Amino acid sequence: MMTQTAQAPKLADDKFRTIRDLIYEKSGMYFGDGKKYLMESRLARRLVARGLKTYDEYYYFLKYDPKRAEEINRLFDEITINETSFFRNPPQLEAFGKKILPGIVADKEKSGARNLRIWSAGCSSGEEPYTLGIYILEALKFSLPKWKVEIHASDLSKEILQKAKNGVYGDNALRNTAPSYQSRYFVQVNGMYAIRDEVKKLVRFQQINLTDKVKMRSMRGMDVIFCRNVLIYFDMESKKQVIAHFYDNLNPGGYLFIGHSESLHGVSKAFKLVHFPKAMVYQKA
């Protein structure tokens, strides 16, 4: 029996570039010619799922069909990697939880401004913003009622955001989670783990395209922004645009976390690089 991908026609170079350019136009994500092999199987799955015979038909669907918005979301799900977990990249989270967050809390206590705004940009299925919520609950403990805490979590994909809102995960998502946190912040339901409401209520999910200037301007006043392993999908022009928005969105002295293997070298000189044990973080001067 043939697989769905095998039923699709071969993706010609010109058709790849046409669809690639449309994806770039809609999202800012750029896939160079060297990524054609990666894109081919994923585009083929969408072609077959829609019952289309050629990539010309698929391109026309993406451009003009009344259901194109739904299909573009499905396509984004296919071409982005949503593999993540709770407490991913411990050194960065240790820097956040043990150094940066206590410092922000102390400064705000002194000024009497007990509000905390954090943004998880490219939040995928929700593990990152919920992890940040756990750190905040641990840091504020009994003083939490005196604080206004907002964790904004955004992604391009509506489907993955719905999974994040549900907040139910398998064992693999919790592979880096300490047993004490598992028992305190999760409830077991039918062999799965549901995040407790005390964490859930801190997080606000919304769909945001990071190249959408209007929506990006609405995210002002952030103390910390996490955007880890997202910039890899953007070309240099789009990276500069996104990082410039992050700079504007951060409060003075605010922090930007990007992937541990990512860098702002050649992208922006506006941030100061701050070193922590096994982790580097960018700070708005």
N, C-alpha and C positions, 0 to 999 in steps of 0.2 A: 504494500500500500504506500502511495506517495505521501510525503508530508506536505503540509500547507505551503511551506516555503518553496519546496521543489516544484509545486504547480505554477509558480509565478514565472514570468519570462525573465530573461537576463536583463539587468539594468545597464543600458548603454551610457557611456560617459556623458553625452550631452543631456540625457534625461536626468541623470544624477545631479548635474550642475543646476539644471532648471529647478528641481525640487529642493536642492540644497540652498539655493538663493532665496526661495520662498520661505524656507524655515528661518533663514537669517533675517529676512524682512519682518517676519512675525515675532521673533523671539530674541534676536541678537546672537543666537548660538550659531557658530560657524564650524563647518566640517570641511577641511581641506580635501584635496583630491586623494590624499593618502588614507582617508577614512572611508573611501567608497566601499571597501570590502566589509567594513563594520556596518555601514548603513544598508547595504543591499539586502541582507536577510531580514532586517527590521522593516524596511519599506515593503518587502515582499509579503510579510505577514499582514500588513495593513491592506495591501492590494487584494489578497485572497479573502480577508475578512469582509471586505466590501463587495466581493463578487465581481471585481473588475478584471479585465483581460490585459490591459496595457498600462504602462506608466503615463502615457498621454491622458488616458481616461482618469487616472488617479490625480494627476496634476489639475485637470479640469474640475474634478470633484472638490479639491482643496481650494480652488479659486472661486467657484461659482455655485456649488450646490447649497441648498438651504441648510443642510446639516454639516456644512464645512467647519463651523466652530467646534462642534462635538468631535469631528474627525481630527482636527488639528490638536485637540487635547489628547486624543488617543495616540496620535503620532508622537507627541512630546513624551508620553509615557514610554513608548517603545525606544526612543533614541537617547533618553537619559538613563543613567544608572542610579537606581534608588536604593542600593545596598547601604545600609547603615545599622547602627545599634546604639543602645544606651551606653553612656560613658565612653564614647569612642574617642580615641587619642587622649589617654589619661594625662600626659604632661600638660597639654593645653588646658584641660579642665581643672587640673590642680592649680595652675596659675590663676584661673578665673576664680575658683572656689576658695582658695586659701590666701590669695594676695589681693587680686583686683576687687572682688566683691566686698570683702571686709573694709578695704580702703574707701570704696564708694559709699558704703553704709555709714562709716565713721564720719566722713565729710558731710554727708547729708544730715546726720544727727546734729552736728555742730551748727549747721545753718538752719535747722528746723524744717528743711524741705524733705519730708519723708515720702518721696515718690521715686520709683525705680522703673525705668523703661529699657527693655532689652529686645533685640530683634534677631530672630533666627531666619536669615534669608536663604531660601533653598532648603527648607526644613524637611523635605521628603515626607516620610510617613510618621513624623512627629517625635522620634526618639530624642533628637537634640533639644528642642524646646522643653520637653518634659524633663530631661536631665537637668537643664538649667533651673527649672522649677524646683526640683528636689534640692539643688544646691541652695537656692534662695530660702526654702523652708528650713533647711538646716542652719543657715546663717542667721535668720531673723527669729526663729523659734517663737517664744511667747510674745515678742513685740510685733508680730505680723499684723495684728488688727490695727496698729497705729500707722501702717504703711499702705500706700497705694502702689500695688505691683502690677505691671503690665508686661507680659511676654508676648510680643507680636511674632507670629510664625507665618511665613509665606512660601509659596511655591508656585510654579507655572502650571502644574497639573491639578485639575479639579479632582480627578480620581484618587490621586495619592493624598490629597488634602482630606478627602472623606475618610480614608483609612486612618489618617492622623487624628481626626476628630473622634473617631470611634475609640481609639486608645486601647486596642486589644492586640497583644503580641504573643509570638511563640517563643520557645526556649532560646532560639538563636539570637533574637533581638536583645535578650538579657544576658548574653554570655559574658559580658564584662561588668555585670552588676553585682555588687557585694550582697551576700545573703541578708544582711541586716537591712539594706535598702529594699530588697525584694519583699521582705515580710512587712516592712513599714509602709511602702508606697504602692504596692500592687495587691490585687485580689485574684486568686486563682478561680477561673471559670471554665469548666469543661476542658481542662488541660491547657488552657491559655492563661495569659496574665493581663488583667485589666488595670490600667492606671487609676489610682484613687482620685476621687472628686476634688480633694484638697489641692492636688497638683493640677488637675484639668482646668479648674476654674481660674487659674493664673494665666492661661494661654488663650490667645485670640488668633484664630486661623483666618487667612484670606489669600485669595489668588492675586499674585503680583508678578507682572513681567518686569524684570529688573531694567529693561530698556524703555519702559513706559515713564516718560518724564513727569507726567501729571501725578501718577501714583507714587513715584519716588519722592516727589516734593511733599507728599502728605505724611511722610514718615519722619518728621522732625523730632528733635528732643530726645534722642536715644543716648543712653549711658554706655551701652555696649552693643556692638553688632557682630554676630557670627555669620560668616559667609564662607564656609569651608568646602573646598573641592567643587565649587560652582564656576569659578572663573575659567577653569580649563575648557569650558564650552564656548568661550567668547574669543573673538579676534582682538587685536590690540586696541583698535578704535573703541570697541564696545567695552573692553575692560576699563579704559580710561574714563569713559562716560559713567560707568557704574561706580567706580571708586570715587570719582568726584562727587557723585550723589551721596555716597556713604559719608564722605568728609562733611558735607553740608548737613547731613542728618544727625551727626554726632554732636553732643554737647562738648564744650571746651574740656579737654582732658579725657574725653571718651576713648574707648578702646575698640579696635577692629581685629577680629580673629579671622584669618584665612587658613586654608589647608596647610599642614605642617611642611609639605613639599612645595608650596606655592610661594611666590615672592611678588612684591610691588616694584622690583627693580625694572626701570624703564617704563613703569606705568604711572607712578606718582611720587613726587618728592615732598608732598605736603605732610606726611606722617613721620613720626619719630619711632624708630625701632627700639623696643624694650625687651631686654633679655630676662628670661626666667629659667629655672632648671629644666633643660631639655625642651624648652619652648620659647618661641619668639612671638611677640604681639606688637601690633602697630597702635600708636597712640596719637590722637589729635593734639597738636601742640597748643 
